[in-house]
Amino acid sequence: MQATDKPIIRGFYLTSDQARLLLEAKHGSFKLSLDLNMTESEVTVRKGCVELPGGRELAVRQLEEMAGKRKRVYVIEAEEPPEPLEIAREHYYKLSPTGGAPTLEIDGIQMHRTSGIDPFEDSRLKVQDTVRAGDVVLDTCGGLGYTAIWAARAGASSVVSVEVCSEVCELRRLNPWSREMFEGPVEIVDGDCFEYVRGRASESFDSIIHDPPRFSLAGELYSSGFYRELYRLLKHGGRLFHYTGTPYRRRGRRDFPAEVARRLTEAGFEVRPVPEKLGIAAKK
């Protein structure tokens, strides 16, 4: 099913770390990002409150409540109290702040690399060397949309981005860094990517970015059957990048990337490990 949702433009975005900084700040005006490190705005610290652009004020009590949480993103609009960007249903989802773009967390597991790298840059590296100008691209697990954005920036003629999780889609609509996904050549599909690929004609795509959740959350997306479908969908000479991470490495019990490489080879791909990107490059 094609999505019709558009991004939701909210007020200001503040993190729990920023709230702590504001509590410690001296009186006066200074620059602070109010859109998760995309731009900077001027805020004014006064006795008992902080004034945001447009006259919106945050009381010390509200800042203390925000600062009391770890790794939270809050949206602040009108006279409503700060609202954390998190959803607790069958699983727990939230936007988690970084020094750049936020990452997505599901049950405490981050969906992007954040150690020494910005999540947005992490997504650029996954697209680099795989997507070329004019490509028709499949983004199997759309998440916050960073991969689709970089595929479009790389000159793709069209990008199909599939995401099954409604909670992730909700957070994506609220994330300032995701807004670009809703523009340009990106077709957003709400649905299961396994079912989606089964319904597509063979050789529909020039390149595929496959960045699934961890194996423990979506084992079927690492299966031989799914890899055969991806092989079928690629045109001859088409390229795939498969992010694997390095699960189980600390325990030393499994070489998970090698297992993925073997299944991709069995599906027909020519594979090349790309350890610097924690993934595998493959070609049909």
HELIX and SHEET records of a PDB file:
HELIX    1   1 SER A   16  GLU A   24  1                                   9    
HELIX    2   2 PRO A   53  GLY A   55  5                                   3    
HELIX    3   3 VAL A   60  ALA A   67  1                                   8    
HELIX    4   4 PRO A  119  VAL A  127  1                                   9    
HELIX    5   5 TYR A  146  ARG A  153  1                                   8    
HELIX    6   6 SER A  166  LEU A  174  1                                   9    
HELIX    7   7 PRO A  176  PHE A  182  5                                   7    
HELIX    8   8 CYS A  193  ARG A  198  1                                   6    
HELIX    9   9 GLY A  219  TYR A  222  5                                   4    
HELIX   10  10 SER A  224  LEU A  233  1                                  10    
HELIX   11  11 PHE A  256  ALA A  267  1                                  12    
HELIX   12  12 PRO A  275  LYS A  277  5                                   3    
SHEET    1   A 3 PHE A  12  THR A  15  0                                        
SHEET    2   A 3 VAL A  73  ILE A  76 -1                                        
SHEET    3   A 3 GLU A  83  PRO A  84 -1                                        
SHEET    1   B 4 GLY A  28  LEU A  32  0                                        
SHEET    2   B 4 SER A  41  ARG A  46 -1                                        
SHEET    3   B 4 CYS A  49  GLU A  51 -1                                        
SHEET    4   B 4 GLU A  57  ALA A  59 -1                                        
SHEET    1   C 4 GLU A  86  ALA A  88  0                                        
SHEET    2   C 4 TYR A  92  SER A  96 -1                                        
SHEET    3   C 4 THR A 103  ILE A 106 -1                                        
SHEET    4   C 4 ILE A 109  GLN A 110 -1                                        
SHEET    1   D 7 VAL A 186  ASP A 190  0                                        
SHEET    2   D 7 SER A 158  GLU A 163  1                                        
SHEET    3   D 7 VAL A 136  ASP A 139  1                                        
SHEET    4   D 7 PHE A 205  HIS A 210  1                                        
SHEET    5   D 7 LEU A 234  TYR A 243  1                                        
SHEET    6   D 7 GLY A 279  LYS A 283 -1                                        
SHEET    7   D 7 GLU A 270  VAL A 274 -1                                        
END                                                                             
